[in-house]
Amino acid sequence: MKRISSGSIAVLQGSRVLFSDFADDGVMWTGQGPRESRFIVTFKEPFSDTPAVMVGISMWDMDHKSNSRADISAENITPTGFHIVFRTWGDTRVARVRADWTALGPVRDEDDWQLY
């Protein structure tokens, strides 16, 4: 359990198309075996501590002739951002993926004073 001791909590949300590999014969569409796509998210304002981040697939376009295999996660989470990581493997052909994310964590309040 992550406890937030601050009285001020912020929620940030975003959406990002991670790739459109069918358009240019990219590796997610034409490749085989383990493949990975990363996108770095930078928060507009930093949190005061590491936030909780949730990532989900909000759109996927997959070839129906092979098994659909997908793994999406948030990695390298810091107060200033994180990485969205999409992975697939085997003979899966992924044309494109859009990911939505939510970050929830403490932020400094204008009433918070730091004397030293």
N, C-alpha and C positions, 0 to 999 in steps of 0.2 A: 504494500500500500504506500502510495506517495502522499505524504501530508504536506499541505500548503499552509504555512504559518502566517503568511501575509494577509492583510485585509483586502488587498486589491488583486483581483484575478482578471486576466484577459483571455479572450478567445479569438484566435485568428483562423481563417479558413481560406482555402484556395483550390484551384483546379488547374490541371496542366495536361495537355496532350504530350505524352512522353516520347512517342515516335509515330511515324507514318511510313513504315518500311515497304509497304506494297507500292508506293509511289516511285521509289527509286531502287527497287530490288535490294533493300537493306537486309542485314543479317537475320533479323527476327522473321522475315518473310522467306528468305532463301536458304538460311543456314540449317544446320543439324547440330544435335548435341546441346551441351550447356551454353546458354547465352544470357547476357545481362545488359540492362539499360539503366543508367543512373541520371537523375536530375537533381541539381542542388537548389534547395529552397532557402532563400535568405529572408528572414522576417523584416518587415518594414521598420519595426522597433524591437529591440531586444527584450527578452524576458529578464527578470532579476535572478532567476534560477532556471535550471533545465526543465522545460515544459513536458507534459505528456502529449504525444503525437499519435494520431490515428490516421492511417492511410487506407483507402479502398479504391477498387476499380469502379469507375462510373460509366465507362464505355469500353467495350472490347470488340474487335473485329477479327475473327479467327477463321481459318480455312476449315471447312467441314469434313475434309477427307482424312484428317489426322486427329489424334486425341488432343483435347484442349488441356494444356498444362500451364499453370500460372502460379507465381508466388510474388506477392508484393509486400514490401515492408518499409519502415522508416529506420534508417541507420545513421550513426554519427550525429545524434541529437545533441545540440548545444543551446544555450540561451539565444544565439543569433541565427540558428537555422538547422537544417538537417538534409539528408539525402533520401529521395524516393528511389527505391531499388525494385525493378521488375526483373524477374527471372523466368525463363522457360527452358525446356530440355527435350531430348528425344527428337521426334520428327514434327513436333508442333510448329505450325506456321501462323505467326501473328502478324496481321496487317497493321493494326494500330491499337493503341491503348491510351485512355485518358484516366488520370488518377485525381481523386479529390482528397483533401487532407484537412485535418483540424488539429490545432495546437491549443492546449489549455495550460496556463501556468501563472505564476505570480509575477506582478509588475510593480515597479516603484510607484508609490502614490506621491502626489505633490506635497502632502502633509508629512511624508517621511523625511526626517532630518538626519543628516550625517554630520556630526560635529568634528570628527577627526578622520 
